[in-house]
């Protein structure tokens, strides 16, 4: 972990989710939006008869790549250098920021345009650059919206999914001078288009992420629907592409597998509008690659959790997760929220993010939709073991789980506790049963209390053979 | 602000690679890509349907009809058209290092595609066909011209056919630019062109 970062508070997902849930109508709306995207993903995946074969392939290719990552990283670097790119290595987030800073200073760049990169979010690049006097404009519409609002993205593919068009209209009126009270998406998008065109044309440098880096060729691929990454890099004299070291895949032919899976998993589109392949800068342009570790090489060594490095950042797990849908991305307080975020972040900071693996019903839907077959729900369960073992569980929960363990460990004790519980529930008035401590009963009816345990009924009714 | 010294650079790179080598799992075999495509004979139909699904339009023309189709679609002579495919059909000529002020005025950009992909309606355009890398993105309207025989079923065939590292830059374009970032409402015309027309040539030139 980067020791130069301050110790951050523990993320309290239940409290943040509770706050989000104060507005039930809004939660239903948020839930519906995301489930709609899940349905689009389903339609797209069903239209590809070989979908499961593709998932298996993608998973296998990534498994292989991670098992020989050193070979592929050095091959990628070699090819890229031959193609005239500059290659930088950053062990940590702060190193990444410093390298980007250096490159910009070297090129006397002040005005930066940036397309979507979860890696740069992870490294908190924007605040760092702004602190050092650079202007950074996020050019993806959703990211620009949250940037203008002073928020972080709540979803890795749909950054502003938590905002209503009226709120965006109000924001654009304040920041871009659009007509007050207008919330027409077409009008607002057009306003953003005009505003961002000016930024593209005056940018000194363009920073992008990378969807896939190909070891065989030293090239990389960027997928967008808006064309903002391309407009940025083709008009600026400097292109800085930032990527985590786990993004490297062995061969160009493998792109066929991943490109077929990515957009269908993310939004239900057969492919993003633009799938751009970069190998060499245009004449006169400089291209820099920043390869970032920031805990990935350590995570690679975790047998139970290394699969999470296969992630291609499609967001399908978020779209399907009932918890994410009904608590929102901000309740995870992580650059990557949702199920995948909940298995990556504890590796970065077990104490701060130790609660996230518990923000799950372990329904397994995430694992079902993951295009690279990450065993997300299994990892959530395994992280829970580690979190409990390291003592990062609130005392009441630890006490309750300990007590439950003692009860279930002995048959006679279990039967006795069951008998007492049934008697109490039958006798006690409702207002005692549904007390403040009964969190289960807050929005649900307890099951009807049976007269006797199944064991008692069985032994009474068992036919003597 | 300290410039990264060469030894510092090597140390980061070496430290990362050392850590990777130490931690990576034992070798996992590389699977072979052997995907079956249901060999239906309707690649063209699929290609056209997918372009339309993505908000573009596709039409089949004989080579000699391209000029009249373009004139029909863009009748206004004051529109600035750069036709990289057949320059005489345009009224402006751009170069690979054209300055951006000239580029933003571009209304229509026409260029050839190298191949099309039936499963998603994408057209691959290498940089040599587009002259200026920004041209397909900065124009208000985009027209791509494709030989019918260059339509392949899936991305697998596309990557097999294309030498992806030959051009310094190449892009698969599958529709007009779009976004749904405002309350999931689809808006066509985000930062790139607001329209895409794909002309499929029914006979080679």
Contacts between the chains, C-beta under 8 A, distances in Angstrom:
chain1	res1	chain2	res2	distance
A	33	B	183	7.6
A	33	B	184	5.4
A	36	B	184	6.9
A	37	B	184	7.7
A	48	B	119	7.9
A	49	B	38	6.3
A	50	B	35	5.2
A	50	B	36	6.2
A	50	B	37	7.7
A	53	B	35	6.1
A	53	B	36	8.0
A	54	B	35	6.9
A	56	B	31	7.6
A	57	B	31	5.5
A	57	B	33	6.2
A	57	B	35	7.5
A	60	B	28	7.4
A	60	B	29	7.7
A	60	B	30	7.5
A	60	B	31	3.8
A	61	B	30	6.9
A	61	B	31	6.3
A	63	B	28	4.3
A	64	B	27	7.7
A	64	B	28	4.7
A	64	B	29	6.4
A	64	B	30	4.4
A	64	B	31	7.2
A	66	B	24	6.4
A	66	B	25	6.8
A	66	B	28	7.6
A	67	B	24	5.7
A	67	B	25	5.1
A	67	B	26	6.6
A	67	B	27	5.0
A	67	B	28	4.2
A	68	B	24	7.0
A	68	B	27	6.4
A	69	B	20	5.0
A	69	B	24	5.2
A	70	B	17	5.4
A	70	B	20	4.8
A	70	B	21	4.7
A	70	B	24	6.6
A	73	B	17	6.6
A	73	B	20	6.8
A	74	B	17	7.0
A	83	B	168	7.9
A	88	B	9	7.5
A	89	B	9	7.1
A	89	B	12	4.6
A	89	B	13	4.1
A	89	B	16	5.6
A	90	B	12	6.6
A	91	B	12	4.9
A	91	B	15	5.8
A	91	B	16	5.7
A	95	B	12	6.5
A	98	B	4	7.6
A	99	B	4	6.9
A	101	B	1	7.1
A	102	B	1	7.2
A	102	B	3	6.6
A	102	B	4	6.5
A	105	B	1	6.9
A	139	B	191	7.1
A	140	B	181	7.5
A	141	B	179	4.9
A	141	B	181	4.3
A	141	B	182	7.4
A	141	B	190	6.2
A	142	B	179	7.6
A	142	B	181	3.7
A	145	B	181	6.7
A	145	B	182	7.7
A	158	B	180	7.7
A	158	B	181	6.7
A	158	B	184	7.8
A	159	B	181	7.1
A	160	B	181	5.5
A	160	B	182	7.3
A	161	B	184	7.5
A	163	B	183	7.4
A	164	B	183	6.0
A	165	B	182	5.3
A	165	B	183	4.4
A	165	B	185	7.1
A	168	B	182	5.6
A	168	B	183	7.6
A	185	B	182	4.0
A	185	B	183	6.6
A	185	B	185	3.9
A	185	B	187	5.3
A	186	B	185	8.0
A	186	B	187	5.3
A	188	B	182	5.8
A	189	B	179	6.1
A	189	B	181	8.0
A	189	B	182	6.4
A	189	B	187	4.3
A	189	B	189	7.4
A	189	B	190	6.4
A	190	B	189	7.5
A	193	B	189	7.1
A	193	B	190	6.7
A	193	B	191	6.0
A	196	B	191	6.2
A	197	B	104	6.9
A	197	B	191	7.3
A	200	B	191	7.6
A	201	B	100	5.0
A	201	B	101	7.8
A	201	B	104	6.6
A	214	B	164	8.0
A	217	B	164	6.7
A	217	B	165	4.0
A	218	B	165	7.6
A	219	B	164	7.0
A	219	B	165	5.7
A	225	B	177	6.8
A	225	B	178	5.4
A	225	B	179	6.2
A	225	B	190	6.8
A	226	B	177	5.5
A	226	B	178	7.2
A	226	B	179	5.2
A	226	B	190	3.7
A	226	B	191	4.8
A	226	B	192	6.7
A	227	B	137	4.7
A	227	B	177	4.4
A	227	B	190	6.5
A	227	B	191	4.7
A	227	B	192	2.9
A	227	B	193	7.8
A	228	B	190	7.3
A	228	B	191	4.7
A	230	B	133	7.5
A	230	B	134	7.4
A	230	B	137	4.9
A	230	B	171	7.0
A	230	B	192	7.4
A	231	B	134	6.6
A	231	B	137	4.9
A	231	B	138	6.6
A	231	B	191	5.3
A	231	B	192	7.0
A	234	B	132	7.6
A	234	B	133	4.0
A	234	B	134	3.8
A	234	B	137	6.7
A	235	B	100	5.4
A	235	B	103	7.8
A	235	B	134	5.6
A	235	B	138	7.9
A	245	B	16	6.9
A	245	B	20	7.1
A	250	B	30	6.7
A	252	B	159	6.0
A	252	B	164	4.8
A	252	B	165	6.9
A	253	B	33	6.3
A	253	B	156	7.6
A	253	B	159	5.4
A	253	B	160	7.0
A	254	B	33	7.5
A	255	B	155	7.4
A	255	B	159	5.8
A	255	B	164	7.5
A	256	B	33	6.9
A	256	B	154	7.1
A	256	B	155	4.2
A	256	B	156	4.1
A	256	B	158	7.1
A	256	B	159	4.7
A	257	B	33	6.4
A	257	B	156	7.8
A	259	B	155	5.3
A	259	B	172	8.0
A	260	B	119	7.5
A	260	B	154	6.9
A	260	B	155	5.3
A	260	B	156	7.9
A	267	B	180	7.7
A	269	B	54	7.4
A	269	B	120	8.0
A	270	B	50	6.1
A	270	B	53	7.8
A	270	B	54	7.9
A	270	B	119	6.2
A	270	B	120	3.5
A	270	B	121	7.2
A	270	B	174	7.3
A	271	B	117	7.7
A	271	B	120	4.0
A	271	B	121	7.9
A	271	B	122	5.4
A	271	B	155	7.7
A	271	B	172	6.7
A	271	B	174	4.9
A	272	B	174	7.3
A	273	B	54	7.1
A	273	B	173	6.8
A	273	B	174	5.5
A	273	B	175	5.0
A	273	B	176	7.3
A	273	B	177	5.7
A	273	B	178	6.1
A	273	B	192	7.2
A	274	B	137	7.9
A	274	B	171	5.7
A	274	B	172	7.3
A	274	B	173	6.2
A	274	B	174	7.8
A	274	B	177	7.6
A	274	B	192	7.1
A	275	B	122	7.0
A	275	B	171	6.6
A	275	B	172	4.1
A	275	B	174	7.7
A	276	B	169	7.2
A	276	B	170	7.7
A	276	B	171	4.5
A	276	B	172	8.0
A	277	B	164	5.7
A	277	B	167	7.9
A	277	B	169	6.9
A	277	B	170	4.9
A	277	B	171	6.8
A	278	B	168	7.7
A	278	B	169	5.9
A	279	B	164	7.9
A	279	B	165	5.1
A	279	B	167	7.1
A	279	B	168	5.3
A	279	B	169	7.0
A	280	B	168	3.4
A	280	B	169	7.4
A	281	B	168	7.0
A	282	B	96	7.2
A	282	B	97	7.9
A	282	B	127	7.7
A	282	B	133	5.7
A	282	B	168	6.7
A	282	B	169	7.1
A	283	B	96	7.4
A	283	B	97	7.1
A	284	B	97	6.7
A	291	B	16	7.6
A	293	B	16	4.7
A	293	B	19	7.2
A	297	B	16	5.9
A	297	B	19	3.8
A	297	B	20	4.7
A	297	B	23	5.8
A	298	B	19	6.9
A	298	B	23	6.8
A	300	B	19	7.9
A	300	B	20	6.3
A	300	B	23	4.2
A	300	B	24	5.5
A	300	B	25	7.7
A	301	B	22	7.0
A	301	B	23	3.1
A	301	B	24	7.9
A	303	B	25	7.3
A	306	B	25	6.6
